[in-house]
Amino acid sequence: MRTAIMGFGNPVRSDDAIGIYVIEELRKSIGNTDAVSLFDMGTAAFEVLFGLKGHDKIILVDAVINTNEPIGTLFKVPAEEVLRAPEEDPMVFLHGMKWDQALSYAKKIMGDSYPEDISVYLIAIDNTRLEVDLSPTVKEAGDKVVTHIMDELKALKVS
């Protein structure tokens, strides 16, 4: 079983960079192996389509804003609960889009080869100011995500 782990975020928008932080921490622990691919997706999203190929399990990590939950609250949801329907607009390929939209396109394009095991870790944030440091609360939540992912990989016997 191959697992792809993708972290999203803007590295100069404070807590929005939490997905990138998680990937950096996982890279320190496990690096890229034949069984696990780590993708620092930054603010890219359409590239998800290509990163998904050949993997059986996908884990995504991103920040979420306006949840009405305390900062640092961790959510883990199946991807299908947060996907948006693909837009039938050919111009969408010329502009950036978020990972949820890209996954919707991937599902449509990949058909039967689209992985069924996709989960998403979301961390509640409110600071997206032009800063390069994570807040301590969000960083702590990111460390919890790293632990959860490492536990998942151990259960799969891939780390």
Number of C-alpha atoms within 10 A of each C-alpha: 12 15 23 21 26 25 26 26 23 21 21 15 17 21 35 31 27 33 29 24 24 28 24 17 15 20 15 10 12 14 14 14 13 9 16 20 19 21 20 17 23 17 18 16 17 23 13 20 18 9 17 22 14 14 19 17 18 21 19 22 28 26 25 20 16 10 12 9 12 13 20 23 16 20 14 14 13 14 19 14 10 15 15 15 13 16 11 7 7 7 8 13 10 8 7 13 14 15 25 22 20 23 26 19 20 22 16 13 12 13 10 9 14 20 17 14 13 19 19 22 22 23 28 25 26 17 16 18 12 12 14 15 16 21 15 11 16 25 19 13 20 29 17 15 23 20 15 13 17 17 13 13 15 11 10 13 10 16 15
